[in-house]
Amino acid sequence: MREIIRDRIEDSFGTVLAARLPGPDAALRAELLAALVAGVGFLRDKIGTGEPVAVDEATLLGYVGRMAATLLDES
C-alpha cells in the first residue's frame, strides 16, 4: 500500500505538477505541496486536532492557500 501511495504522489505532484511549475526545485516544491495538503487533511479529518477542526473552512483555506502560494511561486 505504501508503494502505491508513494507512486501516486510522485506521479501526480513530483512529475505532473512539477512540470508545470516555473523556477528551481520544482519537484521538491510540488511534493512539499502534497505534504502540506495531506498533513492538513490528516490533522483535520483523521486526528481531529483542535484548531484545524474548530476553524471555519474559509479561514483554513485562506492560510493553506497562502502557504501553497509560497511553494507554487518561482522565487
PQR file of N, CA, C, O and H, with PARSE charges and radii, in Angstrom:
ATOM      1  N   MET A   1       0.820  -1.198   0.000 -0.4000 1.5000
ATOM      2  CA  MET A   1       0.000   0.000   0.000 -0.0000 2.0000
ATOM      3  C   MET A   1       0.867   1.267   0.000  0.5500 1.7000
ATOM      4  O   MET A   1       0.572   2.231  -0.706 -0.5500 1.4000
ATOM      5  N   ARG A   2       1.933   1.250   0.796 -0.4000 1.5000
ATOM      6  CA  ARG A   2       2.822   2.406   0.875 -0.0000 2.0000
ATOM      7  C   ARG A   2       3.396   2.747  -0.496  0.5500 1.7000
ATOM      8  O   ARG A   2       3.469   3.917  -0.872 -0.5500 1.4000
ATOM      9  H   ARG A   2       2.172   0.466   1.370  0.4000 1.0000
ATOM     10  N   GLU A   3       3.799   1.728  -1.234 -0.4000 1.5000
ATOM     11  CA  GLU A   3       4.388   1.941  -2.553 -0.0000 2.0000
ATOM     12  C   GLU A   3       3.384   2.558  -3.520  0.5500 1.7000
ATOM     13  O   GLU A   3       3.738   3.418  -4.327 -0.5500 1.4000
ATOM     14  H   GLU A   3       3.740   0.778  -0.929  0.4000 1.0000
ATOM     15  N   ILE A   4       2.138   2.118  -3.435 -0.4000 1.5000
ATOM     16  CA  ILE A   4       1.087   2.640  -4.314 -0.0000 2.0000
ATOM     17  C   ILE A   4       0.865   4.130  -4.029  0.5500 1.7000
ATOM     18  O   ILE A   4       0.803   4.946  -4.949 -0.5500 1.4000
ATOM     19  H   ILE A   4       1.851   1.419  -2.779  0.4000 1.0000
ATOM     20  N   ILE A   5       0.747   4.464  -2.760 -0.4000 1.5000
ATOM     21  CA  ILE A   5       0.529   5.861  -2.376 -0.0000 2.0000
ATOM     22  C   ILE A   5       1.727   6.713  -2.790  0.5500 1.7000
ATOM     23  O   ILE A   5       1.553   7.794  -3.352 -0.5500 1.4000
ATOM     24  H   ILE A   5       0.796   3.802  -2.013  0.4000 1.0000
ATOM     25  N   ARG A   6       2.937   6.235  -2.515 -0.4000 1.5000
ATOM     26  CA  ARG A   6       4.139   6.969  -2.889 -0.0000 2.0000
ATOM     27  C   ARG A   6       4.193   7.201  -4.394  0.5500 1.7000
ATOM     28  O   ARG A   6       4.488   8.307  -4.847 -0.5500 1.4000
ATOM     29  H   ARG A   6       3.078   5.357  -2.059  0.4000 1.0000
ATOM     30  N   ASP A   7       3.908   6.151  -5.169 -0.4000 1.5000
ATOM     31  CA  ASP A   7       3.940   6.279  -6.630 -0.0000 2.0000
ATOM     32  C   ASP A   7       2.917   7.288  -7.129  0.5500 1.7000
ATOM     33  O   ASP A   7       3.201   8.065  -8.040 -0.5500 1.4000
ATOM     34  H   ASP A   7       3.668   5.253  -4.801  0.4000 1.0000
ATOM     35  N   ARG A   8       1.736   7.280  -6.541 -0.4000 1.5000
ATOM     36  CA  ARG A   8       0.699   8.228  -6.969 -0.0000 2.0000
ATOM     37  C   ARG A   8       1.070   9.659  -6.632  0.5500 1.7000
ATOM     38  O   ARG A   8       0.835  10.571  -7.425 -0.5500 1.4000
ATOM     39  H   ARG A   8       1.505   6.649  -5.801  0.4000 1.0000
ATOM     40  N   ILE A   9       1.651   9.859  -5.456 -0.4000 1.5000
ATOM     41  CA  ILE A   9       2.082  11.208  -5.077 -0.0000 2.0000
ATOM     42  C   ILE A   9       3.203  11.668  -5.984  0.5500 1.7000
ATOM     43  O   ILE A   9       3.187  12.797  -6.474 -0.5500 1.4000
ATOM     44  H   ILE A   9       1.842   9.118  -4.812  0.4000 1.0000
ATOM     45  N   GLU A  10       4.185  10.792  -6.211 -0.4000 1.5000
ATOM     46  CA  GLU A  10       5.304  11.167  -7.075 -0.0000 2.0000
ATOM     47  C   GLU A  10       4.841  11.437  -8.501  0.5500 1.7000
ATOM     48  O   GLU A  10       5.339  12.355  -9.152 -0.5500 1.4000
ATOM     49  H   GLU A  10       4.198   9.875  -5.812  0.4000 1.0000
ATOM     50  N   ASP A  11       3.891  10.642  -8.991 -0.4000 1.5000
ATOM     51  CA  ASP A  11       3.379  10.861 -10.348 -0.0000 2.0000
ATOM     52  C   ASP A  11       2.579  12.161 -10.434  0.5500 1.7000
ATOM     53  O   ASP A  11       2.815  12.988 -11.315 -0.5500 1.4000
ATOM     54  H   ASP A  11       3.486   9.896  -8.462  0.4000 1.0000
ATOM     55  N   SER A  12       1.637  12.331  -9.514 -0.4000 1.5000
ATOM     56  CA  SER A  12       0.744  13.489  -9.580 -0.0000 2.0000
ATOM     57  C   SER A  12       1.439  14.797  -9.247  0.5500 1.7000
ATOM     58  O   SER A  12       1.259  15.797  -9.942 -0.5500 1.4000
ATOM     59  H   SER A  12       1.446  11.659  -8.798  0.4000 1.0000
ATOM     60  N   PHE A  13       2.222  14.792  -8.198 -0.4000 1.5000
ATOM     61  CA  PHE A  13       2.856  16.023  -7.752 -0.0000 2.0000
ATOM     62  C   PHE A  13       4.278  16.142  -8.281  0.5500 1.7000
ATOM     63  O   PHE A  13       4.628  17.144  -8.904 -0.5500 1.4000
ATOM     64  H   PHE A  13       2.368  13.979  -7.633  0.4000 1.0000
ATOM     65  N   GLY A  14       5.099  15.127  -8.038 -0.4000 1.5000
ATOM     66  CA  GLY A  14       6.505  15.192  -8.383 -0.0000 2.0000
ATOM     67  C   GLY A  14       6.780  15.221  -9.873  0.5500 1.7000
ATOM     68  O   GLY A  14       7.832  15.696 -10.302 -0.5500 1.4000
ATOM     69  H   GLY A  14       4.815  14.313  -7.532  0.4000 1.0000
ATOM     70  N   THR A  15       5.851  14.720 -10.664 -0.4000 1.5000
ATOM     71  CA  THR A  15       6.053  14.712 -12.117 -0.0000 2.0000
ATOM     72  C   THR A  15       5.113  15.693 -12.807  0.5500 1.7000
ATOM     73  O   THR A  15       5.568  16.639 -13.451 -0.5500 1.4000
ATOM     74  H   THR A  15       4.997  14.334 -10.316  0.4000 1.0000
ATOM     75  N   VAL A  16       3.819  15.478 -12.678 -0.4000 1.5000
ATOM     76  CA  VAL A  16       2.831  16.285 -13.413 -0.0000 2.0000
ATOM     77  C   VAL A  16       2.844  17.746 -12.956  0.5500 1.7000
ATOM     78  O   VAL A  16       3.015  18.648 -13.776 -0.5500 1.4000
ATOM     79  H   VAL A  16       3.450  14.711 -12.155  0.4000 1.0000
ATOM     80  N   LEU A  17       2.665  17.982 -11.671 -0.4000 1.5000
ATOM     81  CA  LEU A  17       2.648  19.362 -11.187 -0.0000 2.0000
ATOM     82  C   LEU A  17       4.019  20.003 -11.346  0.5500 1.7000
ATOM     83  O   LEU A  17       4.118  21.158 -11.761 -0.5500 1.4000
ATOM     84  H   LEU A  17       2.525  17.249 -11.005  0.4000 1.0000
ATOM     85  N   ALA A  18       5.072  19.269 -11.021 -0.4000 1.5000
ATOM     86  CA  ALA A  18       6.427  19.821 -11.128 -0.0000 2.0000
ATOM     87  C   ALA A  18       6.728  20.304 -12.540  0.5500 1.7000
ATOM     88  O   ALA A  18       7.409  21.313 -12.718 -0.5500 1.4000
ATOM     89  H   ALA A  18       4.992  18.331 -10.684  0.4000 1.0000
ATOM     90  N   ALA A  19       6.234  19.601 -13.534 -0.4000 1.5000
ATOM     91  CA  ALA A  19       6.475  20.001 -14.927 -0.0000 2.0000
ATOM     92  C   ALA A  19       5.811  21.333 -15.255  0.5500 1.7000
ATOM     93  O   ALA A  19       6.205  22.005 -16.208 -0.5500 1.4000
ATOM     94  H   ALA A  19       5.680  18.781 -13.390  0.4000 1.0000
ATOM     95  N   ARG A  20       4.821  21.710 -14.482 -0.4000 1.5000
ATOM     96  CA  ARG A  20       4.097  22.956 -14.742 -0.0000 2.0000
ATOM     97  C   ARG A  20       4.606  24.126 -13.907  0.5500 1.7000
ATOM     98  O   ARG A  20       4.211  25.270 -14.133 -0.5500 1.4000
ATOM     99  H   ARG A  20       4.501  21.163 -13.708  0.4000 1.0000
ATOM    100  N   LEU A  21       5.476  23.848 -12.951 -0.4000 1.5000
ATOM    101  CA  LEU A  21       5.969  24.901 -12.074 -0.0000 2.0000
ATOM    102  C   LEU A  21       7.218  25.561 -12.651  0.5500 1.7000
ATOM    103  O   LEU A  21       8.133  24.877 -13.109 -0.5500 1.4000
ATOM    104  H   LEU A  21       5.797  22.919 -12.767  0.4000 1.0000
ATOM    105  N   PRO A  22       7.252  26.879 -12.628 -0.5600 1.5000
ATOM    106  CA  PRO A  22       8.467  27.573 -13.055  0.2800 2.0000
ATOM    107  C   PRO A  22       9.475  27.600 -11.910  0.5500 1.7000
ATOM    108  O   PRO A  22       9.125  27.364 -10.754 -0.5500 1.4000
ATOM    109  N   GLY A  23      10.698  27.885 -12.238 -0.4000 1.5000
ATOM    110  CA  GLY A  23      11.707  28.112 -11.220 -0.0000 2.0000
ATOM    111  C   GLY A  23      12.409  26.865 -10.731  0.5500 1.7000
ATOM    112  O   GLY A  23      12.158  25.756 -11.203 -0.5500 1.4000
ATOM    113  H   GLY A  23      10.983  28.078 -13.178  0.4000 1.0000
ATOM    114  N   PRO A  24      13.307  27.075  -9.761 -0.5600 1.5000
ATOM    115  CA  PRO A  24      14.132  25.981  -9.256  0.2800 2.0000
ATOM    116  C   PRO A  24      13.364  25.033  -8.326  0.5500 1.7000
ATOM    117  O   PRO A  24      12.334  25.392  -7.755 -0.5500 1.4000
ATOM    118  N   ASP A  25      13.886  23.837  -8.195 -0.4000 1.5000
ATOM    119  CA  ASP A  25      13.376  22.843  -7.246 -0.0000 2.0000
ATOM    120  C   ASP A  25      11.889  22.540  -7.429  0.5500 1.7000
ATOM    121  O   ASP A  25      11.168  22.338  -6.451 -0.5500 1.4000
ATOM    122  H   ASP A  25      14.723  23.545  -8.659  0.4000 1.0000
ATOM    123  N   ALA A  26      11.439  22.511  -8.663 -0.4000 1.5000
ATOM    124  CA  ALA A  26      10.012  22.323  -8.935 -0.0000 2.0000
ATOM    125  C   ALA A  26       9.481  21.015  -8.357  0.5500 1.7000
ATOM    126  O   ALA A  26       8.404  21.005  -7.761 -0.5500 1.4000
ATOM    127  H   ALA A  26      12.025  22.676  -9.457  0.4000 1.0000
ATOM    128  N   ALA A  27      10.206  19.923  -8.517 -0.4000 1.5000
ATOM    129  CA  ALA A  27       9.733  18.634  -7.999 -0.0000 2.0000
ATOM    130  C   ALA A  27       9.659  18.654  -6.478  0.5500 1.7000
ATOM    131  O   ALA A  27       8.709  18.131  -5.895 -0.5500 1.4000
ATOM    132  H   ALA A  27      11.081  19.932  -9.000  0.4000 1.0000
ATOM    133  N   LEU A  28      10.643  19.248  -5.840 -0.4000 1.5000
ATOM    134  CA  LEU A  28      10.637  19.354  -4.383 -0.0000 2.0000
ATOM    135  C   LEU A  28       9.451  20.190  -3.913  0.5500 1.7000
ATOM    136  O   LEU A  28       8.731  19.789  -2.998 -0.5500 1.4000
ATOM    137  H   LEU A  28      11.414  19.673  -6.314  0.4000 1.0000
ATOM    138  N   ARG A  29       9.245  21.348  -4.534 -0.4000 1.5000
ATOM    139  CA  ARG A  29       8.142  22.216  -4.139 -0.0000 2.0000
ATOM    140  C   ARG A  29       6.799  21.527  -4.361  0.5500 1.7000
ATOM    141  O   ARG A  29       5.884  21.679  -3.552 -0.5500 1.4000
ATOM    142  H   ARG A  29       9.830  21.674  -5.277  0.4000 1.0000
ATOM    143  N   ALA A  30       6.675  20.775  -5.445 -0.4000 1.5000
ATOM    144  CA  ALA A  30       5.430  20.059  -5.728 -0.0000 2.0000
ATOM    145  C   ALA A  30       5.156  18.999  -4.665  0.5500 1.7000
ATOM    146  O   ALA A  30       4.021  18.857  -4.208 -0.5500 1.4000
ATOM    147  H   ALA A  30       7.418  20.651  -6.102  0.4000 1.0000
ATOM    148  N   GLU A  31       6.183  18.258  -4.271 -0.4000 1.5000
ATOM    149  CA  GLU A  31       5.978  17.230  -3.250 -0.0000 2.0000
ATOM    150  C   GLU A  31       5.766  17.838  -1.867  0.5500 1.7000
ATOM    151  O   GLU A  31       5.064  17.251  -1.044 -0.5500 1.4000
ATOM    152  H   GLU A  31       7.104  18.373  -4.643  0.4000 1.0000
ATOM    153  N   LEU A  32       6.351  18.990  -1.596 -0.4000 1.5000
ATOM    154  CA  LEU A  32       6.065  19.685  -0.348 -0.0000 2.0000
ATOM    155  C   LEU A  32       4.611  20.156  -0.304  0.5500 1.7000
ATOM    156  O   LEU A  32       3.988  20.162   0.757 -0.5500 1.4000
ATOM    157  H   LEU A  32       6.922  19.467  -2.264  0.4000 1.0000
ATOM    158  N   LEU A  33       4.083  20.546  -1.447 -0.4000 1.5000
ATOM    159  CA  LEU A  33       2.666  20.899  -1.515 -0.0000 2.0000
ATOM    160  C   LEU A  33       1.801  19.680  -1.181  0.5500 1.7000
ATOM    161  O   LEU A  33       0.800  19.802  -0.474 -0.5500 1.4000
ATOM    162  H   LEU A  33       4.589  20.542  -2.309  0.4000 1.0000
ATOM    163  N   ALA A  34       2.185  18.521  -1.683 -0.4000 1.5000
ATOM    164  CA  ALA A  34       1.465  17.285  -1.347 -0.0000 2.0000
ATOM    165  C   ALA A  34       1.509  17.045   0.160  0.5500 1.7000
ATOM    166  O   ALA A  34       0.503  16.662   0.758 -0.5500 1.4000
ATOM    167  H   ALA A  34       2.998  18.422  -2.257  0.4000 1.0000
ATOM    168  N   ALA A  35       2.666  17.267   0.772 -0.4000 1.5000
ATOM    169  CA  ALA A  35       2.803  17.085   2.216 -0.0000 2.0000
ATOM    170  C   ALA A  35       1.924  18.059   2.992  0.5500 1.7000
ATOM    171  O   ALA A  35       1.315  17.697   3.999 -0.5500 1.4000
ATOM    172  H   ALA A  35       3.483  17.578   0.286  0.4000 1.0000
ATOM    173  N   LEU A  36       1.865  19.287   2.515 -0.4000 1.5000
ATOM    174  CA  LEU A  36       1.027  20.298   3.160 -0.0000 2.0000
ATOM    175  C   LEU A  36      -0.444  19.894   3.115  0.5500 1.7000
ATOM    176  O   LEU A  36      -1.132  19.906   4.135 -0.5500 1.4000
ATOM    177  H   LEU A  36       2.359  19.581   1.697  0.4000 1.0000
ATOM    178  N   VAL A  37      -0.909  19.543   1.940 -0.4000 1.5000
ATOM    179  CA  VAL A  37      -2.316  19.168   1.770 -0.0000 2.0000
ATOM    180  C   VAL A  37      -2.644  17.912   2.579  0.5500 1.7000
ATOM    181  O   VAL A  37      -3.663  17.860   3.267 -0.5500 1.4000
ATOM    182  H   VAL A  37      -0.350  19.534   1.111  0.4000 1.0000
ATOM    183  N   ALA A  38      -1.786  16.915   2.494 -0.4000 1.5000
ATOM    184  CA  ALA A  38      -2.027  15.662   3.228 -0.0000 2.0000
ATOM    185  C   ALA A  38      -1.991  15.900   4.729  0.5500 1.7000
ATOM    186  O   ALA A  38      -2.821  15.367   5.466 -0.5500 1.4000
ATOM    187  H   ALA A  38      -0.958  16.957   1.935  0.4000 1.0000
ATOM    188  N   GLY A  39      -1.034  16.696   5.182 -0.4000 1.5000
ATOM    189  CA  GLY A  39      -0.908  16.949   6.614 -0.0000 2.0000
ATOM    190  C   GLY A  39      -2.108  17.689   7.188  0.5500 1.7000
ATOM    191  O   GLY A  39      -2.613  17.331   8.252 -0.5500 1.4000
ATOM    192  H   GLY A  39      -0.360  17.128   4.584  0.4000 1.0000
ATOM    193  N   VAL A  40      -2.555  18.704   6.498 -0.4000 1.5000
ATOM    194  CA  VAL A  40      -3.727  19.456   6.968 -0.0000 2.0000
ATOM    195  C   VAL A  40      -4.956  18.551   6.975  0.5500 1.7000
ATOM    196  O   VAL A  40      -5.724  18.540   7.937 -0.5500 1.4000
ATOM    197  H   VAL A  40      -2.144  18.995   5.634  0.4000 1.0000
ATOM    198  N   GLY A  41      -5.131  17.803   5.908 -0.4000 1.5000
ATOM    199  CA  GLY A  41      -6.265  16.880   5.856 -0.0000 2.0000
ATOM    200  C   GLY A  41      -6.219  15.833   6.951  0.5500 1.7000
ATOM    201  O   GLY A  41      -7.245  15.502   7.545 -0.5500 1.4000
ATOM    202  H   GLY A  41      -4.507  17.812   5.126  0.4000 1.0000
ATOM    203  N   PHE A  42      -5.035  15.312   7.217 -0.4000 1.5000
ATOM    204  CA  PHE A  42      -4.862  14.297   8.251 -0.0000 2.0000
ATOM    205  C   PHE A  42      -5.195  14.859   9.633  0.5500 1.7000
ATOM    206  O   PHE A  42      -5.933  14.240  10.399 -0.5500 1.4000
ATOM    207  H   PHE A  42      -4.202  15.580   6.734  0.4000 1.0000
ATOM    208  N   LEU A  43      -4.646  16.036   9.945 -0.4000 1.5000
ATOM    209  CA  LEU A  43      -4.923  16.635  11.249 -0.0000 2.0000
ATOM    210  C   LEU A  43      -6.396  16.966  11.422  0.5500 1.7000
ATOM    211  O   LEU A  43      -6.965  16.760  12.494 -0.5500 1.4000
ATOM    212  H   LEU A  43      -4.047  16.538   9.323  0.4000 1.0000
ATOM    213  N   ARG A  44      -6.999  17.472  10.381 -0.4000 1.5000
ATOM    214  CA  ARG A  44      -8.406  17.890  10.477 -0.0000 2.0000
ATOM    215  C   ARG A  44      -9.368  16.707  10.456  0.5500 1.7000
ATOM    216  O   ARG A  44     -10.279  16.637  11.281 -0.5500 1.4000
ATOM    217  H   ARG A  44      -6.537  17.640   9.511  0.4000 1.0000
ATOM    218  N   ASP A  45      -9.176  15.774   9.517 -0.4000 1.5000
ATOM    219  CA  ASP A  45     -10.168  14.728   9.302 -0.0000 2.0000
ATOM    220  C   ASP A  45      -9.919  13.437  10.075  0.5500 1.7000
ATOM    221  O   ASP A  45     -10.867  12.785  10.513 -0.5500 1.4000
ATOM    222  H   ASP A  45      -8.437  15.831   8.846  0.4000 1.0000
ATOM    223  N   LYS A  46      -8.670  13.066  10.245 -0.4000 1.5000
ATOM    224  CA  LYS A  46      -8.372  11.787  10.887 -0.0000 2.0000
ATOM    225  C   LYS A  46      -8.034  11.920  12.360  0.5500 1.7000
ATOM    226  O   LYS A  46      -8.502  11.127  13.178 -0.5500 1.4000
ATOM    227  H   LYS A  46      -7.900  13.595   9.889  0.4000 1.0000
ATOM    228  N   ILE A  47      -7.222  12.918  12.712 -0.4000 1.5000
ATOM    229  CA  ILE A  47      -6.791  13.104  14.092 -0.0000 2.0000
ATOM    230  C   ILE A  47      -7.775  13.987  14.855  0.5500 1.7000
ATOM    231  O   ILE A  47      -8.052  13.751  16.031 -0.5500 1.4000
ATOM    232  H   ILE A  47      -6.841  13.562  12.048  0.4000 1.0000
ATOM    233  N   GLY A  48      -8.293  14.992  14.182 -0.4000 1.5000
ATOM    234  CA  GLY A  48      -9.262  15.888  14.814 -0.0000 2.0000
ATOM    235  C   GLY A  48      -8.645  16.872  15.795  0.5500 1.7000
ATOM    236  O   GLY A  48      -9.239  17.177  16.829 -0.5500 1.4000
ATOM    237  H   GLY A  48      -8.068  15.184  13.227  0.4000 1.0000
ATOM    238  N   THR A  49      -7.453  17.371  15.473 -0.4000 1.5000
ATOM    239  CA  THR A  49      -6.825  18.331  16.371 -0.0000 2.0000
ATOM    240  C   THR A  49      -7.633  19.621  16.438  0.5500 1.7000
ATOM    241  O   THR A  49      -8.292  20.010  15.474 -0.5500 1.4000
ATOM    242  H   THR A  49      -6.971  17.123  14.633  0.4000 1.0000
ATOM    243  N   GLY A  50      -7.569  20.272  17.588 -0.4000 1.5000
ATOM    244  CA  GLY A  50      -8.406  21.408  17.939 -0.0000 2.0000
ATOM    245  C   GLY A  50      -8.659  22.462  16.897  0.5500 1.7000
ATOM    246  O   GLY A  50      -9.762  22.540  16.356 -0.5500 1.4000
ATOM    247  H   GLY A  50      -7.033  19.956  18.371  0.4000 1.0000
ATOM    248  N   GLU A  51      -7.673  23.271  16.601 -0.4000 1.5000
ATOM    249  CA  GLU A  51      -7.899  24.428  15.740 -0.0000 2.0000
ATOM    250  C   GLU A  51      -8.243  24.081  14.292  0.5500 1.7000
ATOM    251  O   GLU A  51      -9.161  24.686  13.739 -0.5500 1.4000
ATOM    252  H   GLU A  51      -6.777  23.207  17.041  0.4000 1.0000
ATOM    253  N   PRO A  52      -7.553  23.140  13.657 -0.5600 1.5000
ATOM    254  CA  PRO A  52      -7.958  22.823  12.274  0.2800 2.0000
ATOM    255  C   PRO A  52      -9.407  22.339  12.171  0.5500 1.7000
ATOM    256  O   PRO A  52     -10.053  22.529  11.140 -0.5500 1.4000
ATOM    257  N   VAL A  53      -9.911  21.723  13.220 -0.4000 1.5000
ATOM    258  CA  VAL A  53     -11.307  21.276  13.209 -0.0000 2.0000
ATOM    259  C   VAL A  53     -12.247  22.430  13.549  0.5500 1.7000
ATOM    260  O   VAL A  53     -13.312  22.566  12.946 -0.5500 1.4000
ATOM    261  H   VAL A  53      -9.387  21.568  14.058  0.4000 1.0000
ATOM    262  N   ALA A  54     -11.854  23.259  14.512 -0.4000 1.5000
ATOM    263  CA  ALA A  54     -12.736  24.312  15.017 -0.0000 2.0000
ATOM    264  C   ALA A  54     -12.893  25.489  14.058  0.5500 1.7000
ATOM    265  O   ALA A  54     -13.957  26.106  14.003 -0.5500 1.4000
ATOM    266  H   ALA A  54     -10.989  23.148  15.002  0.4000 1.0000
ATOM    267  N   VAL A  55     -11.852  25.798  13.312 -0.4000 1.5000
ATOM    268  CA  VAL A  55     -11.889  26.981  12.464 -0.0000 2.0000
ATOM    269  C   VAL A  55     -12.826  26.762  11.267  0.5500 1.7000
ATOM    270  O   VAL A  55     -12.992  25.638  10.794 -0.5500 1.4000
ATOM    271  H   VAL A  55     -10.988  25.297  13.356  0.4000 1.0000
ATOM    272  N   ASP A  56     -13.425  27.841  10.794 -0.4000 1.5000
ATOM    273  CA  ASP A  56     -14.283  27.710   9.612 -0.0000 2.0000
ATOM    274  C   ASP A  56     -13.422  27.429   8.381  0.5500 1.7000
ATOM    275  O   ASP A  56     -12.244  27.783   8.327 -0.5500 1.4000
ATOM    276  H   ASP A  56     -13.290  28.754  11.179  0.4000 1.0000
ATOM    277  N   GLU A  57     -14.035  26.792   7.412 -0.4000 1.5000
ATOM    278  CA  GLU A  57     -13.317  26.334   6.228 -0.0000 2.0000
ATOM    279  C   GLU A  57     -12.665  27.490   5.457  0.5500 1.7000
ATOM    280  O   GLU A  57     -11.557  27.333   4.944 -0.5500 1.4000
ATOM    281  H   GLU A  57     -14.991  26.505   7.455  0.4000 1.0000
ATOM    282  N   ALA A  58     -13.324  28.628   5.370 -0.4000 1.5000
ATOM    283  CA  ALA A  58     -12.772  29.765   4.633 -0.0000 2.0000
ATOM    284  C   ALA A  58     -11.469  30.252   5.265  0.5500 1.7000
ATOM    285  O   ALA A  58     -10.515  30.574   4.556 -0.5500 1.4000
ATOM    286  H   ALA A  58     -14.224  28.755   5.787  0.4000 1.0000
ATOM    287  N   THR A  59     -11.429  30.306   6.574 -0.4000 1.5000
ATOM    288  CA  THR A  59     -10.211  30.727   7.270 -0.0000 2.0000
ATOM    289  C   THR A  59      -9.100  29.715   7.048  0.5500 1.7000
ATOM    290  O   THR A  59      -7.968  30.087   6.740 -0.5500 1.4000
ATOM    291  H   THR A  59     -12.204  30.044   7.150  0.4000 1.0000
ATOM    292  N   LEU A  60      -9.419  28.440   7.204 -0.4000 1.5000
ATOM    293  CA  LEU A  60      -8.431  27.385   6.992 -0.0000 2.0000
ATOM    294  C   LEU A  60      -7.882  27.441   5.572  0.5500 1.7000
ATOM    295  O   LEU A  60      -6.669  27.385   5.369 -0.5500 1.4000
ATOM    296  H   LEU A  60     -10.339  28.137   7.454  0.4000 1.0000
ATOM    297  N   LEU A  61      -8.766  27.550   4.597 -0.4000 1.5000
ATOM    298  CA  LEU A  61      -8.332  27.603   3.204 -0.0000 2.0000
ATOM    299  C   LEU A  61      -7.504  28.852   2.914  0.5500 1.7000
ATOM    300  O   LEU A  61      -6.604  28.814   2.075 -0.5500 1.4000
ATOM    301  H   LEU A  61      -9.752  27.596   4.762  0.4000 1.0000
ATOM    302  N   GLY A  62      -7.793  29.936   3.586 -0.4000 1.5000
ATOM    303  CA  GLY A  62      -7.003  31.150   3.416 -0.0000 2.0000
ATOM    304  C   GLY A  62      -5.557  30.933   3.828  0.5500 1.7000
ATOM    305  O   GLY A  62      -4.636  31.307   3.102 -0.5500 1.4000
ATOM    306  H   GLY A  62      -8.524  29.967   4.268  0.4000 1.0000
ATOM    307  N   TYR A  63      -5.356  30.331   4.987 -0.4000 1.5000
ATOM    308  CA  TYR A  63      -3.985  30.054   5.452 -0.0000 2.0000
ATOM    309  C   TYR A  63      -3.290  29.022   4.570  0.5500 1.7000
ATOM    310  O   TYR A  63      -2.139  29.209   4.176 -0.5500 1.4000
ATOM    311  H   TYR A  63      -6.104  30.026   5.578  0.4000 1.0000
ATOM    312  N   VAL A  64      -3.984  27.946   4.267 -0.4000 1.5000
ATOM    313  CA  VAL A  64      -3.383  26.903   3.432 -0.0000 2.0000
ATOM    314  C   VAL A  64      -3.071  27.464   2.047  0.5500 1.7000
ATOM    315  O   VAL A  64      -2.030  27.148   1.471 -0.5500 1.4000
ATOM    316  H   VAL A  64      -4.919  27.794   4.587  0.4000 1.0000
ATOM    317  N   GLY A  65      -3.950  28.280   1.519 -0.4000 1.5000
ATOM    318  CA  GLY A  65      -3.722  28.891   0.218 -0.0000 2.0000
ATOM    319  C   GLY A  65      -2.481  29.764   0.197  0.5500 1.7000
ATOM    320  O   GLY A  65      -1.726  29.754  -0.776 -0.5500 1.4000
ATOM    321  H   GLY A  65      -4.796  28.537   1.987  0.4000 1.0000
ATOM    322  N   ARG A  66      -2.267  30.522   1.270 -0.4000 1.5000
ATOM    323  CA  ARG A  66      -1.070  31.367   1.337 -0.0000 2.0000
ATOM    324  C   ARG A  66       0.194  30.524   1.461  0.5500 1.7000
ATOM    325  O   ARG A  66       1.219  30.858   0.868 -0.5500 1.4000
ATOM    326  H   ARG A  66      -2.880  30.530   2.059  0.4000 1.0000
ATOM    327  N   MET A  67       0.131  29.439   2.222 -0.4000 1.5000
ATOM    328  CA  MET A  67       1.296  28.553   2.307 -0.0000 2.0000
ATOM    329  C   MET A  67       1.562  27.894   0.956  0.5500 1.7000
ATOM    330  O   MET A  67       2.709  27.789   0.524 -0.5500 1.4000
ATOM    331  H   MET A  67      -0.702  29.168   2.703  0.4000 1.0000
ATOM    332  N   ALA A  68       0.508  27.460   0.303 -0.4000 1.5000
ATOM    333  CA  ALA A  68       0.654  26.820  -1.007 -0.0000 2.0000
ATOM    334  C   ALA A  68       1.212  27.795  -2.028  0.5500 1.7000
ATOM    335  O   ALA A  68       2.030  27.413  -2.864 -0.5500 1.4000
ATOM    336  H   ALA A  68      -0.424  27.545   0.654  0.4000 1.0000
ATOM    337  N   ALA A  69       0.784  29.042  -1.974 -0.4000 1.5000
ATOM    338  CA  ALA A  69       1.251  30.047  -2.928 -0.0000 2.0000
ATOM    339  C   ALA A  69       2.766  30.218  -2.844  0.5500 1.7000
ATOM    340  O   ALA A  69       3.428  30.434  -3.859 -0.5500 1.4000
ATOM    341  H   ALA A  69       0.119  29.353  -1.294  0.4000 1.0000
ATOM    342  N   THR A  70       3.303  30.124  -1.648 -0.4000 1.5000
ATOM    343  CA  THR A  70       4.751  30.222  -1.470 -0.0000 2.0000
ATOM    344  C   THR A  70       5.463  29.091  -2.196  0.5500 1.7000
ATOM    345  O   THR A  70       6.506  29.313  -2.810 -0.5500 1.4000
ATOM    346  H   THR A  70       2.765  29.949  -0.823  0.4000 1.0000
ATOM    347  N   LEU A  71       4.915  27.886  -2.135 -0.4000 1.5000
ATOM    348  CA  LEU A  71       5.525  26.741  -2.810 -0.0000 2.0000
ATOM    349  C   LEU A  71       5.354  26.813  -4.326  0.5500 1.7000
ATOM    350  O   LEU A  71       6.207  26.337  -5.074 -0.5500 1.4000
ATOM    351  H   LEU A  71       4.067  27.707  -1.636  0.4000 1.0000
ATOM    352  N   LEU A  72       4.266  27.400  -4.770 -0.4000 1.5000
ATOM    353  CA  LEU A  72       3.979  27.455  -6.202 -0.0000 2.0000
ATOM    354  C   LEU A  72       4.681  28.616  -6.907  0.5500 1.7000
ATOM    355  O   LEU A  72       4.813  28.620  -8.131 -0.5500 1.4000
ATOM    356  H   LEU A  72       3.572  27.787  -4.162  0.4000 1.0000
ATOM    357  N   ASP A  73       5.126  29.589  -6.132 -0.4000 1.5000
ATOM    358  CA  ASP A  73       5.811  30.755  -6.690 -0.0000 2.0000
ATOM    359  C   ASP A  73       7.232  30.370  -7.081  0.5500 1.7000
ATOM    360  O   ASP A  73       7.873  29.580  -6.388 -0.5500 1.4000
ATOM    361  H   ASP A  73       5.018  29.586  -5.138  0.4000 1.0000
ATOM    362  N   GLU A  74       7.723  30.916  -8.176 -0.4000 1.5000
ATOM    363  CA  GLU A  74       9.042  30.529  -8.663 -0.0000 2.0000
ATOM    364  C   GLU A  74      10.203  31.139  -7.900  0.5500 1.7000
ATOM    365  O   GLU A  74      11.346  30.729  -8.102 -0.5500 1.4000
ATOM    366  H   GLU A  74       7.202  31.557  -8.739  0.4000 1.0000
ATOM    367  N   SER A  75       9.949  32.092  -7.042 -0.4000 1.5000
ATOM    368  CA  SER A  75      11.076  32.731  -6.337 -0.0000 2.0000
ATOM    369  C   SER A  75      11.460  32.008  -5.074  0.5500 1.7000
ATOM    370  O   SER A  75      12.386  32.427  -4.380 -0.5500 1.4000
ATOM    371  H   SER A  75       9.020  32.425  -6.878  0.4000 1.0000
TER
END
